Amino acid sequence: MSDLQNRIKQLKQEKNAVILAHYYVHDEVQEIADYIGDSFYLSKVATKTDADYGRERQNLKPGKDCTYAG
């Protein structure tokens, strides 16, 4: 695992974040993703996670935040 991947893993733990990745994104993103799938699957996962940060704002529980790099 690269230094960058280790740093991202550390930040995910510190920030209580998850990374949701579409199946067609780069392998490097999939390697650090917590969940990989299509939009439907990822939206279902987002509604059930206890993470404070995730990919799709509209699908996270109220009061949660997201970052999208697409």
PDB file of N, CA, C and O in Angstrom:
ATOM      1  N   MET A   1       0.854  -1.179   0.000  1.00  0.00           N
ATOM      2  CA  MET A   1       0.000   0.000   0.000  1.00  0.00           C
ATOM      3  C   MET A   1       0.899   1.241   0.000  1.00  0.00           C
ATOM      4  O   MET A   1       1.882   1.304   0.738  1.00  0.00           O
ATOM      5  N   SER A   2       0.558   2.213  -0.823  1.00  0.00           N
ATOM      6  CA  SER A   2       1.366   3.430  -0.950  1.00  0.00           C
ATOM      7  C   SER A   2       1.165   4.351   0.254  1.00  0.00           C
ATOM      8  O   SER A   2       0.229   4.182   1.037  1.00  0.00           O
ATOM      9  N   ASP A   3       2.060   5.323   0.382  1.00  0.00           N
ATOM     10  CA  ASP A   3       1.939   6.311   1.460  1.00  0.00           C
ATOM     11  C   ASP A   3       0.610   7.055   1.371  1.00  0.00           C
ATOM     12  O   ASP A   3      -0.037   7.304   2.387  1.00  0.00           O
ATOM     13  N   LEU A   4       0.210   7.405   0.156  1.00  0.00           N
ATOM     14  CA  LEU A   4      -1.058   8.109  -0.032  1.00  0.00           C
ATOM     15  C   LEU A   4      -2.234   7.235   0.408  1.00  0.00           C
ATOM     16  O   LEU A   4      -3.137   7.711   1.096  1.00  0.00           O
ATOM     17  N   GLN A   5      -2.227   5.983   0.021  1.00  0.00           N
ATOM     18  CA  GLN A   5      -3.308   5.081   0.420  1.00  0.00           C
ATOM     19  C   GLN A   5      -3.351   4.909   1.932  1.00  0.00           C
ATOM     20  O   GLN A   5      -4.430   4.862   2.522  1.00  0.00           O
ATOM     21  N   ASN A   6      -2.186   4.817   2.559  1.00  0.00           N
ATOM     22  CA  ASN A   6      -2.133   4.720   4.021  1.00  0.00           C
ATOM     23  C   ASN A   6      -2.682   5.976   4.674  1.00  0.00           C
ATOM     24  O   ASN A   6      -3.387   5.896   5.680  1.00  0.00           O
ATOM     25  N   ARG A   7      -2.367   7.136   4.111  1.00  0.00           N
ATOM     26  CA  ARG A   7      -2.871   8.403   4.661  1.00  0.00           C
ATOM     27  C   ARG A   7      -4.392   8.485   4.516  1.00  0.00           C
ATOM     28  O   ARG A   7      -5.081   8.929   5.435  1.00  0.00           O
ATOM     29  N   ILE A   8      -4.907   8.064   3.385  1.00  0.00           N
ATOM     30  CA  ILE A   8      -6.356   8.074   3.171  1.00  0.00           C
ATOM     31  C   ILE A   8      -7.035   7.118   4.151  1.00  0.00           C
ATOM     32  O   ILE A   8      -8.075   7.446   4.722  1.00  0.00           O
ATOM     33  N   LYS A   9      -6.456   5.951   4.342  1.00  0.00           N
ATOM     34  CA  LYS A   9      -7.019   4.985   5.294  1.00  0.00           C
ATOM     35  C   LYS A   9      -7.056   5.582   6.699  1.00  0.00           C
ATOM     36  O   LYS A   9      -8.040   5.425   7.421  1.00  0.00           O
ATOM     37  N   GLN A  10      -5.981   6.266   7.080  1.00  0.00           N
ATOM     38  CA  GLN A  10      -5.920   6.918   8.383  1.00  0.00           C
ATOM     39  C   GLN A  10      -6.996   8.002   8.508  1.00  0.00           C
ATOM     40  O   GLN A  10      -7.675   8.085   9.531  1.00  0.00           O
ATOM     41  N   LEU A  11      -7.150   8.825   7.477  1.00  0.00           N
ATOM     42  CA  LEU A  11      -8.161   9.880   7.496  1.00  0.00           C
ATOM     43  C   LEU A  11      -9.575   9.314   7.553  1.00  0.00           C
ATOM     44  O   LEU A  11     -10.442   9.874   8.224  1.00  0.00           O
ATOM     45  N   LYS A  12      -9.809   8.209   6.855  1.00  0.00           N
ATOM     46  CA  LYS A  12     -11.137   7.583   6.916  1.00  0.00           C
ATOM     47  C   LYS A  12     -11.494   7.216   8.354  1.00  0.00           C
ATOM     48  O   LYS A  12     -12.631   7.405   8.788  1.00  0.00           O
ATOM     49  N   GLN A  13     -10.525   6.698   9.080  1.00  0.00           N
ATOM     50  CA  GLN A  13     -10.765   6.330  10.475  1.00  0.00           C
ATOM     51  C   GLN A  13     -10.963   7.560  11.343  1.00  0.00           C
ATOM     52  O   GLN A  13     -11.883   7.602  12.160  1.00  0.00           O
ATOM     53  N   GLU A  14     -10.106   8.564  11.175  1.00  0.00           N
ATOM     54  CA  GLU A  14     -10.199   9.783  11.983  1.00  0.00           C
ATOM     55  C   GLU A  14     -11.505  10.524  11.760  1.00  0.00           C
ATOM     56  O   GLU A  14     -12.092  11.046  12.708  1.00  0.00           O
ATOM     57  N   LYS A  15     -11.965  10.576  10.522  1.00  0.00           N
ATOM     58  CA  LYS A  15     -13.142  11.368  10.163  1.00  0.00           C
ATOM     59  C   LYS A  15     -14.431  10.550  10.137  1.00  0.00           C
ATOM     60  O   LYS A  15     -15.500  11.086   9.844  1.00  0.00           O
ATOM     61  N   ASN A  16     -14.335   9.254  10.442  1.00  0.00           N
ATOM     62  CA  ASN A  16     -15.490   8.356  10.346  1.00  0.00           C
ATOM     63  C   ASN A  16     -16.121   8.478   8.956  1.00  0.00           C
ATOM     64  O   ASN A  16     -17.303   8.789   8.806  1.00  0.00           O
ATOM     65  N   ALA A  17     -15.291   8.220   7.956  1.00  0.00           N
ATOM     66  CA  ALA A  17     -15.704   8.384   6.563  1.00  0.00           C
ATOM     67  C   ALA A  17     -15.689   7.043   5.839  1.00  0.00           C
ATOM     68  O   ALA A  17     -14.990   6.111   6.235  1.00  0.00           O
ATOM     69  N   VAL A  18     -16.472   6.968   4.775  1.00  0.00           N
ATOM     70  CA  VAL A  18     -16.441   5.819   3.877  1.00  0.00           C
ATOM     71  C   VAL A  18     -16.201   6.321   2.466  1.00  0.00           C
ATOM     72  O   VAL A  18     -16.553   7.449   2.121  1.00  0.00           O
ATOM     73  N   ILE A  19     -15.603   5.474   1.665  1.00  0.00           N
ATOM     74  CA  ILE A  19     -15.417   5.783   0.256  1.00  0.00           C
ATOM     75  C   ILE A  19     -16.256   4.795  -0.535  1.00  0.00           C
ATOM     76  O   ILE A  19     -16.072   3.581  -0.452  1.00  0.00           O
ATOM     77  N   LEU A  20     -17.174   5.347  -1.299  1.00  0.00           N
ATOM     78  CA  LEU A  20     -18.045   4.567  -2.169  1.00  0.00           C
ATOM     79  C   LEU A  20     -17.582   4.810  -3.595  1.00  0.00           C
ATOM     80  O   LEU A  20     -17.522   5.957  -4.037  1.00  0.00           O
ATOM     81  N   ALA A  21     -17.258   3.758  -4.312  1.00  0.00           N
ATOM     82  CA  ALA A  21     -16.700   3.906  -5.655  1.00  0.00           C
ATOM     83  C   ALA A  21     -17.526   3.147  -6.676  1.00  0.00           C
ATOM     84  O   ALA A  21     -17.953   2.017  -6.441  1.00  0.00           O
ATOM     85  N   HIS A  22     -17.739   3.785  -7.802  1.00  0.00           N
ATOM     86  CA  HIS A  22     -18.371   3.075  -8.911  1.00  0.00           C
ATOM     87  C   HIS A  22     -17.408   2.020  -9.447  1.00  0.00           C
ATOM     88  O   HIS A  22     -16.190   2.163  -9.342  1.00  0.00           O
ATOM     89  N   TYR A  23     -17.960   0.980 -10.010  1.00  0.00           N
ATOM     90  CA  TYR A  23     -17.144  -0.131 -10.501  1.00  0.00           C
ATOM     91  C   TYR A  23     -16.244   0.270 -11.667  1.00  0.00           C
ATOM     92  O   TYR A  23     -15.310  -0.462 -11.994  1.00  0.00           O
ATOM     93  N   TYR A  24     -16.502   1.415 -12.302  1.00  0.00           N
ATOM     94  CA  TYR A  24     -15.732   1.817 -13.472  1.00  0.00           C
ATOM     95  C   TYR A  24     -14.629   2.834 -13.150  1.00  0.00           C
ATOM     96  O   TYR A  24     -13.951   3.298 -14.067  1.00  0.00           O
ATOM     97  N   VAL A  25     -14.433   3.190 -11.881  1.00  0.00           N
ATOM     98  CA  VAL A  25     -13.367   4.133 -11.550  1.00  0.00           C
ATOM     99  C   VAL A  25     -12.014   3.423 -11.548  1.00  0.00           C
ATOM    100  O   VAL A  25     -11.949   2.194 -11.589  1.00  0.00           O
ATOM    101  N   HIS A  26     -10.955   4.192 -11.501  1.00  0.00           N
ATOM    102  CA  HIS A  26      -9.600   3.643 -11.539  1.00  0.00           C
ATOM    103  C   HIS A  26      -9.371   2.626 -10.424  1.00  0.00           C
ATOM    104  O   HIS A  26      -9.947   2.730  -9.341  1.00  0.00           O
ATOM    105  N   ASP A  27      -8.531   1.657 -10.707  1.00  0.00           N
ATOM    106  CA  ASP A  27      -8.201   0.618  -9.735  1.00  0.00           C
ATOM    107  C   ASP A  27      -7.675   1.195  -8.421  1.00  0.00           C
ATOM    108  O   ASP A  27      -7.972   0.670  -7.348  1.00  0.00           O
ATOM    109  N   GLU A  28      -6.901   2.266  -8.504  1.00  0.00           N
ATOM    110  CA  GLU A  28      -6.347   2.877  -7.301  1.00  0.00           C
ATOM    111  C   GLU A  28      -7.445   3.364  -6.355  1.00  0.00           C
ATOM    112  O   GLU A  28      -7.292   3.303  -5.135  1.00  0.00           O
ATOM    113  N   VAL A  29      -8.537   3.842  -6.917  1.00  0.00           N
ATOM    114  CA  VAL A  29      -9.662   4.284  -6.092  1.00  0.00           C
ATOM    115  C   VAL A  29     -10.369   3.070  -5.509  1.00  0.00           C
ATOM    116  O   VAL A  29     -10.719   3.063  -4.329  1.00  0.00           O
ATOM    117  N   GLN A  30     -10.579   2.059  -6.314  1.00  0.00           N
ATOM    118  CA  GLN A  30     -11.254   0.854  -5.834  1.00  0.00           C
ATOM    119  C   GLN A  30     -10.472   0.175  -4.712  1.00  0.00           C
ATOM    120  O   GLN A  30     -11.064  -0.419  -3.810  1.00  0.00           O
ATOM    121  N   GLU A  31      -9.145   0.264  -4.768  1.00  0.00           N
ATOM    122  CA  GLU A  31      -8.313  -0.365  -3.736  1.00  0.00           C
ATOM    123  C   GLU A  31      -8.554   0.224  -2.352  1.00  0.00           C
ATOM    124  O   GLU A  31      -8.416  -0.482  -1.353  1.00  0.00           O
ATOM    125  N   ILE A  32      -8.911   1.503  -2.275  1.00  0.00           N
ATOM    126  CA  ILE A  32      -9.141   2.131  -0.969  1.00  0.00           C
ATOM    127  C   ILE A  32     -10.622   2.285  -0.644  1.00  0.00           C
ATOM    128  O   ILE A  32     -10.981   2.719   0.451  1.00  0.00           O
ATOM    129  N   ALA A  33     -11.477   1.928  -1.594  1.00  0.00           N
ATOM    130  CA  ALA A  33     -12.918   2.072  -1.383  1.00  0.00           C
ATOM    131  C   ALA A  33     -13.436   1.051  -0.376  1.00  0.00           C
ATOM    132  O   ALA A  33     -12.945  -0.075  -0.294  1.00  0.00           O
ATOM    133  N   ASP A  34     -14.431   1.470   0.380  1.00  0.00           N
ATOM    134  CA  ASP A  34     -15.090   0.563   1.314  1.00  0.00           C
ATOM    135  C   ASP A  34     -16.175  -0.248   0.610  1.00  0.00           C
ATOM    136  O   ASP A  34     -16.452  -1.390   0.978  1.00  0.00           O
ATOM    137  N   TYR A  35     -16.778   0.353  -0.397  1.00  0.00           N
ATOM    138  CA  TYR A  35     -17.830  -0.309  -1.174  1.00  0.00           C
ATOM    139  C   TYR A  35     -17.646   0.031  -2.643  1.00  0.00           C
ATOM    140  O   TYR A  35     -17.293   1.159  -2.987  1.00  0.00           O
ATOM    141  N   ILE A  36     -17.884  -0.942  -3.504  1.00  0.00           N
ATOM    142  CA  ILE A  36     -17.766  -0.759  -4.950  1.00  0.00           C
ATOM    143  C   ILE A  36     -19.041  -1.286  -5.587  1.00  0.00           C
ATOM    144  O   ILE A  36     -19.506  -2.373  -5.244  1.00  0.00           O
ATOM    145  N   GLY A  37     -19.618  -0.508  -6.526  1.00  0.00           N
ATOM    146  CA  GLY A  37     -20.824  -0.972  -7.193  1.00  0.00           C
ATOM    147  C   GLY A  37     -21.395   0.081  -8.114  1.00  0.00           C
ATOM    148  O   GLY A  37     -20.739   1.067  -8.451  1.00  0.00           O
ATOM    149  N   ASP A  38     -22.636  -0.151  -8.515  1.00  0.00           N
ATOM    150  CA  ASP A  38     -23.319   0.825  -9.363  1.00  0.00           C
ATOM    151  C   ASP A  38     -24.023   1.857  -8.479  1.00  0.00           C
ATOM    152  O   ASP A  38     -24.038   1.728  -7.255  1.00  0.00           O
ATOM    153  N   SER A  39     -24.595   2.861  -9.098  1.00  0.00           N
ATOM    154  CA  SER A  39     -25.221   3.957  -8.346  1.00  0.00           C
ATOM    155  C   SER A  39     -26.324   3.471  -7.420  1.00  0.00           C
ATOM    156  O   SER A  39     -26.446   3.961  -6.298  1.00  0.00           O
ATOM    157  N   PHE A  40     -27.118   2.527  -7.867  1.00  0.00           N
ATOM    158  CA  PHE A  40     -28.214   2.020  -7.044  1.00  0.00           C
ATOM    159  C   PHE A  40     -27.671   1.361  -5.777  1.00  0.00           C
ATOM    160  O   PHE A  40     -28.126   1.653  -4.671  1.00  0.00           O
ATOM    161  N   TYR A  41     -26.702   0.475  -5.950  1.00  0.00           N
ATOM    162  CA  TYR A  41     -26.109  -0.214  -4.800  1.00  0.00           C
ATOM    163  C   TYR A  41     -25.462   0.793  -3.845  1.00  0.00           C
ATOM    164  O   TYR A  41     -25.660   0.712  -2.632  1.00  0.00           O
ATOM    165  N   LEU A  42     -24.700   1.729  -4.380  1.00  0.00           N
ATOM    166  CA  LEU A  42     -24.008   2.691  -3.529  1.00  0.00           C
ATOM    167  C   LEU A  42     -24.983   3.586  -2.780  1.00  0.00           C
ATOM    168  O   LEU A  42     -24.718   3.966  -1.639  1.00  0.00           O
ATOM    169  N   SER A  43     -26.105   3.929  -3.402  1.00  0.00           N
ATOM    170  CA  SER A  43     -27.092   4.758  -2.702  1.00  0.00           C
ATOM    171  C   SER A  43     -27.727   3.981  -1.558  1.00  0.00           C
ATOM    172  O   SER A  43     -28.029   4.558  -0.513  1.00  0.00           O
ATOM    173  N   LYS A  44     -27.932   2.678  -1.740  1.00  0.00           N
ATOM    174  CA  LYS A  44     -28.467   1.840  -0.663  1.00  0.00           C
ATOM    175  C   LYS A  44     -27.472   1.753   0.492  1.00  0.00           C
ATOM    176  O   LYS A  44     -27.856   1.862   1.656  1.00  0.00           O
ATOM    177  N   VAL A  45     -26.199   1.556   0.170  1.00  0.00           N
ATOM    178  CA  VAL A  45     -25.156   1.485   1.192  1.00  0.00           C
ATOM    179  C   VAL A  45     -25.090   2.799   1.961  1.00  0.00           C
ATOM    180  O   VAL A  45     -24.974   2.795   3.186  1.00  0.00           O
ATOM    181  N   ALA A  46     -25.163   3.914   1.256  1.00  0.00           N
ATOM    182  CA  ALA A  46     -25.045   5.233   1.893  1.00  0.00           C
ATOM    183  C   ALA A  46     -26.142   5.470   2.917  1.00  0.00           C
ATOM    184  O   ALA A  46     -25.908   6.133   3.927  1.00  0.00           O
ATOM    185  N   THR A  47     -27.331   4.941   2.676  1.00  0.00           N
ATOM    186  CA  THR A  47     -28.429   5.153   3.625  1.00  0.00           C
ATOM    187  C   THR A  47     -28.262   4.315   4.884  1.00  0.00           C
ATOM    188  O   THR A  47     -28.898   4.595   5.901  1.00  0.00           O
ATOM    189  N   LYS A  48     -27.421   3.296   4.833  1.00  0.00           N
ATOM    190  CA  LYS A  48     -27.272   2.393   5.969  1.00  0.00           C
ATOM    191  C   LYS A  48     -25.982   2.590   6.754  1.00  0.00           C
ATOM    192  O   LYS A  48     -25.824   2.020   7.834  1.00  0.00           O
ATOM    193  N   THR A  49     -25.075   3.374   6.236  1.00  0.00           N
ATOM    194  CA  THR A  49     -23.789   3.550   6.915  1.00  0.00           C
ATOM    195  C   THR A  49     -23.914   4.490   8.107  1.00  0.00           C
ATOM    196  O   THR A  49     -24.759   5.385   8.120  1.00  0.00           O
ATOM    197  N   ASP A  50     -23.074   4.279   9.092  1.00  0.00           N
ATOM    198  CA  ASP A  50     -23.013   5.178  10.246  1.00  0.00           C
ATOM    199  C   ASP A  50     -21.912   6.219  10.088  1.00  0.00           C
ATOM    200  O   ASP A  50     -21.625   6.975  11.015  1.00  0.00           O
ATOM    201  N   ALA A  51     -21.303   6.252   8.918  1.00  0.00           N
ATOM    202  CA  ALA A  51     -20.216   7.198   8.667  1.00  0.00           C
ATOM    203  C   ALA A  51     -20.737   8.631   8.674  1.00  0.00           C
ATOM    204  O   ALA A  51     -21.889   8.897   8.331  1.00  0.00           O
ATOM    205  N   ASP A  52     -19.856   9.544   9.072  1.00  0.00           N
ATOM    206  CA  ASP A  52     -20.197  10.969   9.060  1.00  0.00           C
ATOM    207  C   ASP A  52     -19.958  11.596   7.698  1.00  0.00           C
ATOM    208  O   ASP A  52     -20.550  12.622   7.362  1.00  0.00           O
ATOM    209  N   TYR A  53     -19.089  10.977   6.921  1.00  0.00           N
ATOM    210  CA  TYR A  53     -18.764  11.483   5.593  1.00  0.00           C
ATOM    211  C   TYR A  53     -18.894  10.348   4.589  1.00  0.00           C
ATOM    212  O   TYR A  53     -18.536   9.203   4.866  1.00  0.00           O
ATOM    213  N   GLY A  54     -19.418  10.697   3.412  1.00  0.00           N
ATOM    214  CA  GLY A  54     -19.576   9.706   2.365  1.00  0.00           C
ATOM    215  C   GLY A  54     -19.651  10.375   1.011  1.00  0.00           C
ATOM    216  O   GLY A  54     -19.320  11.553   0.878  1.00  0.00           O
ATOM    217  N   ARG A  55     -20.083   9.635   0.006  1.00  0.00           N
ATOM    218  CA  ARG A  55     -20.042  10.114  -1.360  1.00  0.00           C
ATOM    219  C   ARG A  55     -21.259  10.932  -1.769  1.00  0.00           C
ATOM    220  O   ARG A  55     -21.092  12.011  -2.337  1.00  0.00           O
ATOM    221  N   GLU A  56     -22.454  10.474  -1.510  1.00  0.00           N
ATOM    222  CA  GLU A  56     -23.649  11.117  -2.065  1.00  0.00           C
ATOM    223  C   GLU A  56     -24.473  11.753  -0.964  1.00  0.00           C
ATOM    224  O   GLU A  56     -25.127  11.062  -0.183  1.00  0.00           O
ATOM    225  N   ARG A  57     -24.436  13.081  -0.905  1.00  0.00           N
ATOM    226  CA  ARG A  57     -25.134  13.817   0.163  1.00  0.00           C
ATOM    227  C   ARG A  57     -26.612  13.455   0.256  1.00  0.00           C
ATOM    228  O   ARG A  57     -27.136  13.275   1.356  1.00  0.00           O
ATOM    229  N   GLN A  58     -27.285  13.348  -0.879  1.00  0.00           N
ATOM    230  CA  GLN A  58     -28.721  13.112  -0.837  1.00  0.00           C
ATOM    231  C   GLN A  58     -29.073  11.753  -0.248  1.00  0.00           C
ATOM    232  O   GLN A  58     -30.217  11.524   0.144  1.00  0.00           O
ATOM    233  N   ASN A  59     -28.106  10.857  -0.182  1.00  0.00           N
ATOM    234  CA  ASN A  59     -28.400   9.528   0.323  1.00  0.00           C
ATOM    235  C   ASN A  59     -27.902   9.277   1.740  1.00  0.00           C
ATOM    236  O   ASN A  59     -28.196   8.235   2.326  1.00  0.00           O
ATOM    237  N   LEU A  60     -27.154  10.221   2.294  1.00  0.00           N
ATOM    238  CA  LEU A  60     -26.676  10.052   3.654  1.00  0.00           C
ATOM    239  C   LEU A  60     -27.771  10.457   4.631  1.00  0.00           C
ATOM    240  O   LEU A  60     -28.695  11.196   4.289  1.00  0.00           O
ATOM    241  N   LYS A  61     -27.648   9.963   5.833  1.00  0.00           N
ATOM    242  CA  LYS A  61     -28.609  10.311   6.864  1.00  0.00           C
ATOM    243  C   LYS A  61     -28.542  11.814   7.150  1.00  0.00           C
ATOM    244  O   LYS A  61     -27.502  12.426   6.908  1.00  0.00           O
ATOM    245  N   PRO A  62     -29.602  12.420   7.650  1.00  0.00           N
ATOM    246  CA  PRO A  62     -29.591  13.850   7.956  1.00  0.00           C
ATOM    247  C   PRO A  62     -28.432  14.204   8.873  1.00  0.00           C
ATOM    248  O   PRO A  62     -28.100  13.450   9.787  1.00  0.00           O
ATOM    249  N   GLY A  63     -27.818  15.360   8.622  1.00  0.00           N
ATOM    250  CA  GLY A  63     -26.717  15.825   9.426  1.00  0.00           C
ATOM    251  C   GLY A  63     -25.355  15.297   8.992  1.00  0.00           C
ATOM    252  O   GLY A  63     -24.339  15.652   9.591  1.00  0.00           O
ATOM    253  N   LYS A  64     -25.317  14.468   7.977  1.00  0.00           N
ATOM    254  CA  LYS A  64     -24.056  13.920   7.475  1.00  0.00           C
ATOM    255  C   LYS A  64     -23.547  14.780   6.334  1.00  0.00           C
ATOM    256  O   LYS A  64     -24.291  15.599   5.795  1.00  0.00           O
ATOM    257  N   ASP A  65     -22.310  14.608   5.968  1.00  0.00           N
ATOM    258  CA  ASP A  65     -21.701  15.425   4.929  1.00  0.00           C
ATOM    259  C   ASP A  65     -21.072  14.520   3.872  1.00  0.00           C
ATOM    260  O   ASP A  65     -20.926  13.317   4.087  1.00  0.00           O
ATOM    261  N   CYS A  66     -20.707  15.092   2.747  1.00  0.00           N
ATOM    262  CA  CYS A  66     -20.106  14.282   1.691  1.00  0.00           C
ATOM    263  C   CYS A  66     -19.062  15.060   0.928  1.00  0.00           C
ATOM    264  O   CYS A  66     -19.028  16.291   0.949  1.00  0.00           O
ATOM    265  N   THR A  67     -18.227  14.324   0.267  1.00  0.00           N
ATOM    266  CA  THR A  67     -17.268  14.874  -0.665  1.00  0.00           C
ATOM    267  C   THR A  67     -17.373  14.034  -1.933  1.00  0.00           C
ATOM    268  O   THR A  67     -17.407  12.805  -1.867  1.00  0.00           O
ATOM    269  N   TYR A  68     -17.423  14.682  -3.057  1.00  0.00           N
ATOM    270  CA  TYR A  68     -17.525  13.945  -4.315  1.00  0.00           C
ATOM    271  C   TYR A  68     -16.409  14.369  -5.240  1.00  0.00           C
ATOM    272  O   TYR A  68     -16.284  15.546  -5.579  1.00  0.00           O
ATOM    273  N   ALA A  69     -15.617  13.432  -5.640  1.00  0.00           N
ATOM    274  CA  ALA A  69     -14.566  13.691  -6.626  1.00  0.00           C
ATOM    275  C   ALA A  69     -14.869  12.815  -7.811  1.00  0.00           C
ATOM    276  O   ALA A  69     -14.559  11.624  -7.805  1.00  0.00           O
ATOM    277  N   GLY A  70     -15.463  13.385  -8.815  1.00  0.00           N
ATOM    278  CA  GLY A  70     -15.879  12.558  -9.920  1.00  0.00           C
ATOM    279  C   GLY A  70     -15.469  13.025 -11.245  1.00  0.00           C
ATOM    280  O   GLY A  70     -15.778  12.383 -12.249  1.00  0.00           O
TER     281      GLY A  70
END
